[in-house]
Amino acid sequence: MGEEEKRHCKKCGEEKMVSEFEMYRHHSKKDIWMPSNRCKSCKMKHNNAWRKAKRNKEKKYYWVYCLPEEHYVGITSNVKDRMATHRSGGRITEGYELITKCRHPARALMIEAILHLKGYHGCNYKYYS
Ligand SMILES: [Zn+2]
């Protein structure tokens, strides 16, 4: 065999040793291993970007929360900051409960509205404007 085979990365276009590529199984012939068409460093960059995007997505959830001491229901996309704001505004945040997590604010507003109709305090007018 001698020299190691080289291969072009389809992503960065560089010619690299086959060992720089991840191996994956052939889709029909399971005993055949093929080098990926993206080199390991490109794959890693891609994975990191994907993970970051996923993390940012997770931040966008809307929580419907309850302050039992205040009989208060509200919505926030940042629980920690919201609780800090409540505390500085003189509310009791001890024992706060996260009722549900929503991907869309409209759904969170609906749940919040129902709870307000049931007699809970707190109305985030800024979300309605
Ligand atoms: Zn590459």
Backbone and ligand atoms as CSV (ligand in chain L), in Angstrom:
chain,resi,resn,atom,element,x,y,z
A,1,MET,N,N,0.844,-1.215,0.000
A,1,MET,CA,C,0.000,0.000,0.000
A,1,MET,C,C,0.873,1.257,0.000
A,2,GLY,N,N,1.771,1.378,0.936
A,2,GLY,CA,C,2.683,2.517,0.982
A,2,GLY,C,C,2.011,3.796,1.427
A,3,GLU,N,N,1.968,4.743,0.530
A,3,GLU,CA,C,1.452,6.040,0.889
A,3,GLU,C,C,-0.053,6.025,1.164
A,4,GLU,N,N,-0.432,6.841,2.102
A,4,GLU,CA,C,-1.845,6.916,2.462
A,4,GLU,C,C,-2.619,7.680,1.386
A,5,GLU,N,N,-3.779,7.229,1.129
A,5,GLU,CA,C,-4.629,7.840,0.115
A,5,GLU,C,C,-5.069,9.241,0.552
A,6,LYS,N,N,-5.169,10.138,-0.417
A,6,LYS,CA,C,-5.636,11.491,-0.102
A,6,LYS,C,C,-7.019,11.697,-0.702
A,7,ARG,N,N,-7.677,12.705,-0.178
A,7,ARG,CA,C,-9.056,12.910,-0.563
A,7,ARG,C,C,-9.380,14.394,-0.440
A,8,HIS,N,N,-10.218,14.867,-1.343
A,8,HIS,CA,C,-10.642,16.268,-1.289
A,8,HIS,C,C,-11.847,16.429,-0.368
A,9,CYS,N,N,-11.792,17.412,0.490
A,9,CYS,CA,C,-12.941,17.706,1.331
A,9,CYS,C,C,-13.902,18.557,0.517
A,10,LYS,N,N,-15.149,18.160,0.497
A,10,LYS,CA,C,-16.135,18.878,-0.310
A,10,LYS,C,C,-16.510,20.224,0.297
A,11,LYS,N,N,-16.225,20.365,1.570
A,11,LYS,CA,C,-16.593,21.603,2.264
A,11,LYS,C,C,-15.508,22.666,2.114
A,12,CYS,N,N,-14.295,22.364,2.565
A,12,CYS,CA,C,-13.235,23.376,2.521
A,12,CYS,C,C,-12.384,23.260,1.269
A,13,GLY,N,N,-12.553,22.167,0.514
A,13,GLY,CA,C,-11.848,22.010,-0.748
A,13,GLY,C,C,-10.395,21.588,-0.629
A,14,GLU,N,N,-9.943,21.378,0.613
A,14,GLU,CA,C,-8.549,20.980,0.813
A,14,GLU,C,C,-8.340,19.492,0.593
A,15,GLU,N,N,-7.139,19.187,0.132
A,15,GLU,CA,C,-6.786,17.781,-0.026
A,15,GLU,C,C,-6.153,17.309,1.268
A,16,LYS,N,N,-6.740,16.283,1.850
A,16,LYS,CA,C,-6.253,15.795,3.138
A,16,LYS,C,C,-6.125,14.281,3.117
A,17,MET,N,N,-5.356,13.766,4.102
A,17,MET,CA,C,-5.222,12.326,4.256
A,17,MET,C,C,-6.584,11.714,4.570
A,18,VAL,N,N,-6.776,10.504,4.117
A,18,VAL,CA,C,-8.050,9.821,4.377
A,18,VAL,C,C,-8.323,9.717,5.883
A,19,SER,N,N,-7.240,9.617,6.661
A,19,SER,CA,C,-7.398,9.522,8.119
A,19,SER,C,C,-7.990,10.806,8.715
A,20,GLU,N,N,-7.982,11.875,7.921
A,20,GLU,CA,C,-8.582,13.138,8.368
A,20,GLU,C,C,-10.092,13.179,8.135
A,21,PHE,N,N,-10.574,12.103,7.541
A,21,PHE,CA,C,-12.018,12.028,7.268
A,21,PHE,C,C,-12.653,10.974,8.162
A,22,GLU,N,N,-13.854,11.240,8.589
A,22,GLU,CA,C,-14.567,10.256,9.377
A,22,GLU,C,C,-15.049,9.139,8.454
A,23,MET,N,N,-15.084,7.930,8.970
A,23,MET,CA,C,-15.549,6.804,8.165
A,23,MET,C,C,-17.000,6.494,8.521
A,24,TYR,N,N,-17.762,6.182,7.526
A,24,TYR,CA,C,-19.127,5.750,7.811
A,24,TYR,C,C,-19.458,4.527,6.981
A,25,ARG,N,N,-20.434,3.777,7.400
A,25,ARG,CA,C,-20.819,2.546,6.714
A,25,ARG,C,C,-21.577,2.848,5.436
A,26,HIS,N,N,-21.294,2.087,4.427
A,26,HIS,CA,C,-22.018,2.195,3.164
A,26,HIS,C,C,-23.495,1.916,3.424
A,27,HIS,N,N,-24.374,2.715,2.816
A,27,HIS,CA,C,-25.806,2.600,3.153
A,27,HIS,C,C,-26.431,1.251,2.809
A,28,SER,N,N,-25.912,0.559,1.793
A,28,SER,CA,C,-26.497,-0.753,1.490
A,28,SER,C,C,-25.550,-1.899,1.832
A,29,LYS,N,N,-24.262,-1.696,1.561
A,29,LYS,CA,C,-23.293,-2.739,1.908
A,29,LYS,C,C,-22.679,-2.403,3.262
A,30,LYS,N,N,-23.257,-2.979,4.295
A,30,LYS,CA,C,-22.903,-2.600,5.664
A,30,LYS,C,C,-21.466,-2.960,6.057
A,31,ASP,N,N,-20.824,-3.843,5.293
A,31,ASP,CA,C,-19.454,-4.209,5.658
A,31,ASP,C,C,-18.432,-3.296,5.002
A,32,ILE,N,N,-18.913,-2.375,4.167
A,32,ILE,CA,C,-18.000,-1.449,3.501
A,32,ILE,C,C,-18.000,-0.102,4.231
A,33,TRP,N,N,-16.783,0.355,4.531
A,33,TRP,CA,C,-16.650,1.641,5.198
A,33,TRP,C,C,-16.170,2.663,4.187
A,34,MET,N,N,-16.822,3.817,4.174
A,34,MET,CA,C,-16.465,4.875,3.233
A,34,MET,C,C,-16.009,6.105,4.016
A,35,PRO,N,N,-15.033,6.826,3.446
A,35,PRO,CA,C,-14.690,8.083,4.113
A,35,PRO,C,C,-15.765,9.130,3.814
A,36,SER,N,N,-16.073,9.925,4.786
A,36,SER,CA,C,-17.059,10.993,4.627
A,36,SER,C,C,-16.536,11.995,3.599
A,37,ASN,N,N,-17.413,12.736,2.938
A,37,ASN,CA,C,-16.903,13.723,1.980
A,37,ASN,C,C,-16.572,15.062,2.626
A,38,ARG,N,N,-16.723,15.119,3.936
A,38,ARG,CA,C,-16.288,16.301,4.669
A,38,ARG,C,C,-15.217,15.896,5.667
A,39,CYS,N,N,-14.154,16.671,5.753
A,39,CYS,CA,C,-13.076,16.326,6.671
A,39,CYS,C,C,-13.516,16.516,8.122
A,40,LYS,N,N,-12.735,15.966,9.037
A,40,LYS,CA,C,-13.117,15.995,10.453
A,40,LYS,C,C,-13.261,17.417,10.993
A,41,SER,N,N,-12.359,18.307,10.563
A,41,SER,CA,C,-12.435,19.660,11.120
A,41,SER,C,C,-13.656,20.404,10.587
A,42,CYS,N,N,-14.034,20.115,9.322
A,42,CYS,CA,C,-15.251,20.733,8.783
A,42,CYS,C,C,-16.483,20.184,9.487
A,43,LYS,N,N,-16.431,18.889,9.747
A,43,LYS,CA,C,-17.558,18.245,10.417
A,43,LYS,C,C,-17.729,18.816,11.818
A,44,MET,N,N,-16.604,19.039,12.493
A,44,MET,CA,C,-16.641,19.564,13.846
A,44,MET,C,C,-17.220,20.977,13.854
A,45,LYS,N,N,-16.769,21.789,12.890
A,45,LYS,CA,C,-17.273,23.159,12.780
A,45,LYS,C,C,-18.776,23.150,12.567
A,46,HIS,N,N,-19.191,22.233,11.693
A,46,HIS,CA,C,-20.613,22.112,11.381
A,46,HIS,C,C,-21.393,21.721,12.629
A,47,ASN,N,N,-20.867,20.749,13.363
A,47,ASN,CA,C,-21.535,20.287,14.580
A,47,ASN,C,C,-21.630,21.384,15.625
A,48,ASN,N,N,-20.557,22.153,15.762
A,48,ASN,CA,C,-20.555,23.238,16.735
A,48,ASN,C,C,-21.593,24.288,16.382
A,49,ALA,N,N,-21.668,24.603,15.090
A,49,ALA,CA,C,-22.633,25.597,14.618
A,49,ALA,C,C,-24.056,25.113,14.884
A,50,TRP,N,N,-24.251,23.829,14.640
A,50,TRP,CA,C,-25.573,23.236,14.837
A,50,TRP,C,C,-25.968,23.262,16.312
A,51,ARG,N,N,-25.000,22.926,17.170
A,51,ARG,CA,C,-25.244,22.910,18.605
A,51,ARG,C,C,-25.577,24.309,19.113
A,52,LYS,N,N,-24.843,25.297,18.580
A,52,LYS,CA,C,-25.063,26.676,18.961
A,52,LYS,C,C,-26.462,27.121,18.550
A,53,ALA,N,N,-26.832,26.780,17.324
A,53,ALA,CA,C,-28.152,27.144,16.808
A,53,ALA,C,C,-29.240,26.511,17.674
A,54,LYS,N,N,-28.983,25.283,18.085
A,54,LYS,CA,C,-29.949,24.559,18.904
A,54,LYS,C,C,-30.092,25.247,20.263
A,55,ARG,N,N,-28.954,25.640,20.815
A,55,ARG,CA,C,-28.958,26.299,22.113
A,55,ARG,C,C,-29.747,27.614,22.036
A,56,ASN,N,N,-29.530,28.370,20.951
A,56,ASN,CA,C,-30.242,29.633,20.786
A,56,ASN,C,C,-31.740,29.414,20.658
A,57,LYS,N,N,-32.082,28.343,19.985
A,57,LYS,CA,C,-33.484,27.995,19.813
A,57,LYS,C,C,-34.134,27.728,21.161
A,58,GLU,N,N,-33.418,26.978,22.000
A,58,GLU,CA,C,-33.958,26.622,23.308
A,58,GLU,C,C,-34.223,27.838,24.172
A,59,LYS,N,N,-33.438,28.883,23.954
A,59,LYS,CA,C,-33.609,30.106,24.725
A,59,LYS,C,C,-34.943,30.778,24.429
A,60,LYS,N,N,-35.505,30.471,23.267
A,60,LYS,CA,C,-36.716,31.167,22.842
A,60,LYS,C,C,-38.013,30.575,23.400
A,61,TYR,N,N,-37.914,29.676,24.341
A,61,TYR,CA,C,-39.138,29.141,24.938
A,61,TYR,C,C,-39.773,30.180,25.846
A,62,TYR,N,N,-41.072,30.097,25.928
A,62,TYR,CA,C,-41.808,30.977,26.820
A,62,TYR,C,C,-42.359,30.154,27.966
A,63,TRP,N,N,-42.036,30.570,29.144
A,63,TRP,CA,C,-42.495,29.862,30.335
A,63,TRP,C,C,-43.709,30.565,30.921
A,64,VAL,N,N,-44.698,29.774,31.271
A,64,VAL,CA,C,-45.808,30.306,32.053
A,64,VAL,C,C,-45.471,29.945,33.490
A,65,TYR,N,N,-45.357,30.947,34.334
A,65,TYR,CA,C,-44.940,30.693,35.709
A,65,TYR,C,C,-45.955,31.242,36.692
A,66,CYS,N,N,-45.825,30.778,37.901
A,66,CYS,CA,C,-46.757,31.173,38.948
A,66,CYS,C,C,-45.969,31.531,40.205
A,67,LEU,N,N,-46.363,32.625,40.836
A,67,LEU,CA,C,-45.806,32.982,42.142
A,67,LEU,C,C,-46.898,32.673,43.163
A,68,PRO,N,N,-46.821,31.513,43.808
A,68,PRO,CA,C,-47.930,31.114,44.690
A,68,PRO,C,C,-48.182,32.086,45.833
A,69,GLU,N,N,-47.125,32.691,46.363
A,69,GLU,CA,C,-47.276,33.638,47.472
A,69,GLU,C,C,-48.055,34.882,47.050
A,70,GLU,N,N,-47.956,35.193,45.752
A,70,GLU,CA,C,-48.586,36.406,45.230
A,70,GLU,C,C,-49.864,36.082,44.455
A,71,HIS,N,N,-50.096,34.807,44.272
A,71,HIS,CA,C,-51.215,34.351,43.442
A,71,HIS,C,C,-51.122,35.013,42.068
A,72,TYR,N,N,-49.922,34.970,41.537
A,72,TYR,CA,C,-49.592,35.701,40.319
A,72,TYR,C,C,-49.145,34.745,39.226
A,73,VAL,N,N,-49.651,34.967,38.010
A,73,VAL,CA,C,-49.233,34.163,36.862
A,73,VAL,C,C,-48.683,35.091,35.791
A,74,GLY,N,N,-47.586,34.711,35.205
A,74,GLY,CA,C,-46.986,35.534,34.159
A,74,GLY,C,C,-46.250,34.698,33.131
A,75,ILE,N,N,-45.711,35.392,32.155
A,75,ILE,CA,C,-44.949,34.726,31.094
A,75,ILE,C,C,-43.566,35.337,31.026
A,76,THR,N,N,-42.595,34.503,30.772
A,76,THR,CA,C,-41.250,35.018,30.541
A,76,THR,C,C,-40.460,34.076,29.648
A,77,SER,N,N,-39.504,34.623,28.938
A,77,SER,CA,C,-38.595,33.766,28.181
A,77,SER,C,C,-37.269,33.649,28.930
A,78,ASN,N,N,-37.172,34.381,30.036
A,78,ASN,CA,C,-35.967,34.283,30.865
A,78,ASN,C,C,-36.371,34.282,32.335
A,79,VAL,N,N,-36.528,33.082,32.868
A,79,VAL,CA,C,-37.060,32.909,34.221
A,79,VAL,C,C,-36.197,33.632,35.266
A,80,LYS,N,N,-34.897,33.448,35.158
A,80,LYS,CA,C,-33.975,34.013,36.145
A,80,LYS,C,C,-34.092,35.537,36.233
A,81,ASP,N,N,-34.073,36.168,35.046
A,81,ASP,CA,C,-34.160,37.627,34.999
A,81,ASP,C,C,-35.516,38.111,35.499
A,82,ARG,N,N,-36.551,37.390,35.113
A,82,ARG,CA,C,-37.914,37.778,35.490
A,82,ARG,C,C,-38.085,37.725,37.011
A,83,MET,N,N,-37.549,36.674,37.611
A,83,MET,CA,C,-37.656,36.528,39.064
A,83,MET,C,C,-36.897,37.640,39.773
A,84,ALA,N,N,-35.744,37.999,39.219
A,84,ALA,CA,C,-34.946,39.078,39.796
A,84,ALA,C,C,-35.722,40.392,39.731
A,85,THR,N,N,-36.408,40.626,38.589
A,85,THR,CA,C,-37.218,41.838,38.418
A,85,THR,C,C,-38.356,41.853,39.430
A,86,HIS,N,N,-39.004,40.691,39.591
A,86,HIS,CA,C,-40.102,40.587,40.556
A,86,HIS,C,C,-39.612,40.905,41.960
A,87,ARG,N,N,-38.464,40.324,42.308
A,87,ARG,CA,C,-37.909,40.536,43.647
A,87,ARG,C,C,-37.603,42.010,43.879
A,88,SER,N,N,-37.024,42.655,42.882
A,88,SER,CA,C,-36.687,44.071,43.049
A,88,SER,C,C,-37.955,44.922,43.069
A,89,GLY,N,N,-39.042,44.376,42.518
A,89,GLY,CA,C,-40.323,45.086,42.544
A,89,GLY,C,C,-41.126,44.767,43.796
A,90,GLY,N,N,-40.518,44.009,44.694
A,90,GLY,CA,C,-41.151,43.742,45.984
A,90,GLY,C,C,-42.036,42.513,46.039
A,91,ARG,N,N,-42.031,41.702,44.974
A,91,ARG,CA,C,-42.867,40.499,45.004
A,91,ARG,C,C,-42.133,39.324,45.641
A,92,ILE,N,N,-42.886,38.413,46.189
A,92,ILE,CA,C,-42.303,37.212,46.795
A,92,ILE,C,C,-42.195,36.139,45.709
A,93,THR,N,N,-40.975,35.765,45.393
A,93,THR,CA,C,-40.769,34.772,44.330
A,93,THR,C,C,-40.486,33.385,44.897
A,94,GLU,N,N,-40.395,33.287,46.228
A,94,GLU,CA,C,-40.119,31.998,46.859
A,94,GLU,C,C,-41.154,30.949,46.437
A,95,GLY,N,N,-40.660,29.794,46.061
A,95,GLY,CA,C,-41.558,28.695,45.701
A,95,GLY,C,C,-42.244,28.877,44.358
A,96,TYR,N,N,-41.674,29.727,43.496
A,96,TYR,CA,C,-42.300,29.940,42.178
A,96,TYR,C,C,-42.367,28.631,41.405
A,97,GLU,N,N,-43.401,28.510,40.615
A,97,GLU,CA,C,-43.597,27.286,39.842
A,97,GLU,C,C,-43.598,27.596,38.356
A,98,LEU,N,N,-42.960,26.703,37.596
A,98,LEU,CA,C,-43.016,26.817,36.150
A,98,LEU,C,C,-44.146,25.888,35.706
A,99,ILE,N,N,-45.200,26.482,35.210
A,99,ILE,CA,C,-46.385,25.699,34.865
A,99,ILE,C,C,-46.184,24.942,33.559
A,100,THR,N,N,-45.757,25.665,32.546
A,100,THR,CA,C,-45.521,25.010,31.254
A,100,THR,C,C,-44.555,25.816,30.400
A,101,LYS,N,N,-43.974,25.121,29.441
A,101,LYS,CA,C,-42.999,25.729,28.537
A,101,LYS,C,C,-43.607,25.736,27.136
A,102,CYS,N,N,-43.630,26.887,26.485
A,102,CYS,CA,C,-44.247,26.975,25.158
A,102,CYS,C,C,-43.241,27.446,24.127
A,103,ARG,N,N,-43.379,26.884,22.955
A,103,ARG,CA,C,-42.507,27.282,21.862
A,103,ARG,C,C,-42.968,28.618,21.285
A,104,HIS,N,N,-44.267,28.848,21.298
A,104,HIS,CA,C,-44.825,30.069,20.716
A,104,HIS,C,C,-45.449,30.948,21.798
A,105,PRO,N,N,-45.175,32.247,21.721
A,105,PRO,CA,C,-45.727,33.150,22.742
A,105,PRO,C,C,-47.250,33.150,22.746
A,106,ALA,N,N,-47.864,32.955,21.579
A,106,ALA,CA,C,-49.330,32.975,21.495
A,106,ALA,C,C,-49.935,31.905,22.396
A,107,ARG,N,N,-49.308,30.751,22.416
A,107,ARG,CA,C,-49.789,29.644,23.232
A,107,ARG,C,C,-49.608,29.943,24.721
A,108,ALA,N,N,-48.467,30.536,25.039
A,108,ALA,CA,C,-48.192,30.911,26.426
A,108,ALA,C,C,-49.212,31.948,26.894
A,109,LEU,N,N,-49.530,32.907,26.002
A,109,LEU,CA,C,-50.502,33.957,26.337
A,109,LEU,C,C,-51.882,33.367,26.603
A,110,MET,N,N,-52.219,32.351,25.816
A,110,MET,CA,C,-53.516,31.711,25.946
A,110,MET,C,C,-53.634,31.048,27.326
A,111,ILE,N,N,-52.581,30.311,27.684
A,111,ILE,CA,C,-52.578,29.622,28.977
A,111,ILE,C,C,-52.610,30.647,30.113
A,112,GLU,N,N,-51.833,31.704,29.930
A,112,GLU,CA,C,-51.794,32.754,30.941
A,112,GLU,C,C,-53.173,33.385,31.103
A,113,ALA,N,N,-53.822,33.663,29.953
A,113,ALA,CA,C,-55.146,34.296,29.971
A,113,ALA,C,C,-56.159,33.418,30.702
A,114,ILE,N,N,-56.086,32.130,30.462
A,114,ILE,CA,C,-57.012,31.191,31.130
A,114,ILE,C,C,-56.808,31.247,32.640
A,115,LEU,N,N,-55.534,31.244,33.045
A,115,LEU,CA,C,-55.226,31.286,34.471
A,115,LEU,C,C,-55.675,32.611,35.096
A,116,HIS,N,N,-55.556,33.698,34.313
A,116,HIS,CA,C,-56.011,34.999,34.816
A,116,HIS,C,C,-57.521,34.988,34.990
A,117,LEU,N,N,-58.200,34.341,34.065
A,117,LEU,CA,C,-59.668,34.237,34.162
A,117,LEU,C,C,-60.061,33.442,35.403
A,118,LYS,N,N,-59.182,32.516,35.765
A,118,LYS,CA,C,-59.455,31.701,36.954
A,118,LYS,C,C,-59.158,32.455,38.236
A,119,GLY,N,N,-58.663,33.674,38.085
A,119,GLY,CA,C,-58.484,34.503,39.270
A,119,GLY,C,C,-57.057,34.835,39.652
A,120,TYR,N,N,-56.115,34.370,38.848
A,120,TYR,CA,C,-54.727,34.724,39.146
A,120,TYR,C,C,-54.458,36.177,38.757
A,121,HIS,N,N,-53.588,36.812,39.482
A,121,HIS,CA,C,-53.208,38.188,39.167
A,121,HIS,C,C,-52.114,38.198,38.113
A,122,GLY,N,N,-51.859,39.407,37.635
A,122,GLY,CA,C,-50.737,39.607,36.724
A,122,GLY,C,C,-51.183,39.600,35.293
A,123,CYS,N,N,-50.888,40.686,34.622
A,123,CYS,CA,C,-51.229,40.750,33.211
A,123,CYS,C,C,-50.122,41.516,32.518
A,124,ASN,N,N,-49.516,40.873,31.566
A,124,ASN,CA,C,-48.406,41.478,30.863
A,124,ASN,C,C,-48.891,42.226,29.634
A,125,TYR,N,N,-49.388,43.430,29.841
A,125,TYR,CA,C,-49.973,44.154,28.715
A,125,TYR,C,C,-48.992,44.384,27.566
A,126,LYS,N,N,-47.728,44.450,27.898
A,126,LYS,CA,C,-46.742,44.719,26.848
A,126,LYS,C,C,-46.756,43.639,25.762
A,127,TYR,N,N,-47.166,42.417,26.132
A,127,TYR,CA,C,-47.219,41.350,25.155
A,127,TYR,C,C,-48.406,41.487,24.207
A,128,TYR,N,N,-49.419,42.217,24.658
A,128,TYR,CA,C,-50.634,42.342,23.847
A,128,TYR,C,C,-50.559,43.503,22.867
A,129,SER,N,N,-49.671,44.454,23.141
A,129,SER,CA,C,-49.627,45.662,22.307
A,129,SER,C,C,-48.915,45.381,20.988
L,1,ZN,ZN,ZN,-12.763,20.268,5.179
